[in-house]
């Protein structure tokens, strides 16, 4: 069965606007990438999903120059900090070049571990914040022999296929302990949206809200707050949860 797209195209368009200062050049006309033929759609979306790491590896400079540093995310980052108790260690899953989100946490005094699959992006992060830990890993295969007070996957987790997103919840479970905060962004409903970055198809996917809630609960997390298309956060859909004791 093909995933439903109701409500997801709008999310993807807003993602474009939030993700870049020059979104009209970077991620344009997502709706035009929705294909009507299931076979063609499968081929294009599967290929794009498998190409995500390659895109960010090859276009790290473009991303660094175009990623907004306005920190429209600040109110949610502060909520995340409150849930994790105002101190401790954070793992930023899909940290990119470390700006602006990891940088904000570091400025607040947190010890940060950044995870990304793009060596060029991590090189920028290390240059900016040499005292922190930056690791090249595919989040789908993330193995760290420790737990963290905060786990964040902001505008990164939603580049995974729906099946790979489901498989991330046991990883979130292993990396957390009672009281840990978890925050990630998603789409508004079950679906796939195709965008464009530097002329290449850019894959996004989401599960349905009920499935996210079930996966969080099954892996020991309670939803603290969830907001669909927050108008004060560039239309992002945000999940904030805490590991139960």
Secondary structure by P-SEA (a helix, b strand, c coil): ccccccccaaaaaaaaaaaccccccccccccccccccaaaaaaaaaaaaaaaaaaaaacaaaaaacccccccaaaaaaaaaaaaccbbbbbbccccccccaaaaaaaaccbbbbbbccaaaaaaaaaacccbbbbbcccccccccccccbbbbccccccccaaaaaaaaaaaaaaccccbbbbbccccccbbbbbbcccbbbbbbcccaaaaaaaaaaacccccccccccccccccbbbbbbbcc
